[in-house]
Amino acid sequence: MIIYNVTSNVHESIHDQWMIFMQHKHIPEILATGKFVSARLVRVLIEEEMGGVTYSAQYTTDSKETLEKYYQEDAPKFRDEIEKLFGEKVLAFRTELQVVSEH
């Protein structure tokens, strides 16, 4: 199991708009690609010096190969959409995590 993690710092001025977008459009559309089996959006409980609120969107997939297909076939359009809608008001970085065990 692989978790594709997108950590985003969201400026307060667009926070509510971003939350609606993520929960009602972005996450459902990413799941609709068929490349992820589940997703969750969690708040990161830290205070950033730069301000804003930080979230982690975590998408679970079956393999690194499936994630690579997502990168090639789907990721560019999703990233472009966020850039067009929110610009520099959302700063994101991405990490890949491998599940070692679950208890």
C-alpha positions as CSV (number, residue, x, y, z in Angstrom):
1,M,0.0,0.0,0.0
2,I,1.2,3.5,-0.9
3,I,0.0,6.8,0.4
4,Y,0.3,9.8,-1.8
5,N,0.4,12.7,0.6
6,V,-0.2,16.4,-0.4
7,T,0.5,18.8,2.4
8,S,-0.9,22.3,1.7
9,N,-0.7,25.6,3.5
10,V,-3.9,27.5,2.8
11,H,-4.1,31.3,3.2
12,E,-6.9,32.4,5.5
13,S,-8.5,34.6,2.8
14,I,-9.4,31.6,0.6
15,H,-9.7,28.9,3.4
16,D,-13.5,28.3,3.2
17,Q,-13.5,28.3,-0.6
18,W,-10.6,25.8,-0.7
19,M,-12.3,23.5,1.8
20,I,-15.5,23.4,-0.2
21,F,-13.4,22.8,-3.4
22,M,-11.4,20.0,-1.8
23,Q,-14.3,18.1,-0.2
24,H,-16.9,18.5,-2.9
25,K,-14.8,18.5,-6.1
26,H,-11.1,17.8,-6.0
27,I,-11.0,14.7,-3.7
28,P,-14.0,13.1,-5.4
29,E,-12.5,13.7,-8.8
30,I,-9.2,12.2,-7.8
31,L,-11.0,9.1,-6.4
32,A,-13.0,8.9,-9.7
33,T,-9.7,8.3,-11.6
34,G,-9.9,4.7,-10.2
35,K,-6.3,4.9,-9.1
36,F,-6.9,5.4,-5.4
37,V,-8.9,3.2,-3.0
38,S,-9.5,5.9,-0.3
39,A,-8.7,9.4,0.7
40,R,-8.7,11.5,3.8
41,L,-8.2,15.2,4.5
42,V,-6.6,16.0,7.9
43,R,-5.5,19.2,9.5
44,V,-1.9,19.5,10.6
45,L,-1.8,20.8,14.2
46,I,1.0,23.3,13.9
47,E,1.1,27.0,13.8
48,E,3.0,28.2,10.8
49,E,5.2,31.3,11.1
50,M,4.0,32.3,7.6
51,G,0.4,32.0,8.7
52,G,-2.4,30.1,7.0
53,V,-3.8,26.7,7.9
54,T,-2.0,23.5,7.0
55,Y,-3.7,20.3,5.7
56,S,-2.7,16.9,4.5
57,A,-4.7,15.2,1.8
58,Q,-3.8,11.5,1.9
59,Y,-4.7,9.2,-1.0
60,T,-4.2,5.4,-0.7
61,T,-3.3,3.3,-3.7
62,D,-2.2,-0.3,-4.3
63,S,1.2,0.2,-5.8
64,K,4.0,2.6,-6.9
65,E,3.1,1.7,-10.5
66,T,-0.5,2.9,-10.1
67,L,0.8,6.1,-8.5
68,E,3.1,6.6,-11.5
69,K,0.1,6.2,-13.8
70,Y,-1.7,8.9,-11.8
71,Y,1.3,11.2,-12.2
72,Q,1.4,10.7,-16.0
73,E,-2.3,10.6,-16.8
74,D,-4.0,12.8,-14.2
75,A,-1.8,14.9,-11.9
76,P,-1.0,17.7,-14.3
77,K,-4.7,18.7,-14.8
78,F,-5.4,18.6,-11.1
79,R,-2.3,20.7,-10.2
80,D,-3.2,23.2,-13.0
81,E,-6.7,23.6,-11.7
82,I,-5.5,24.4,-8.1
83,E,-3.0,26.9,-9.5
84,K,-5.6,28.6,-11.6
85,L,-8.1,28.8,-8.8
86,F,-5.9,29.7,-5.8
87,G,-2.5,30.7,-7.1
88,E,0.1,31.5,-4.4
89,K,-2.6,31.4,-1.7
90,V,-2.0,27.6,-1.5
91,L,1.5,26.3,-1.1
92,A,1.8,22.5,-1.5
93,F,4.4,19.8,-1.3
94,R,4.0,16.1,-2.0
95,T,5.5,13.0,-0.4
96,E,5.1,9.3,-1.1
97,L,4.7,7.0,1.9
98,Q,4.8,3.2,2.0
99,V,2.6,1.4,4.6
100,V,4.8,-1.0,6.5
101,S,2.2,-2.3,8.9
102,E,-1.2,-1.6,10.3
103,H,-2.4,-2.5,13.8
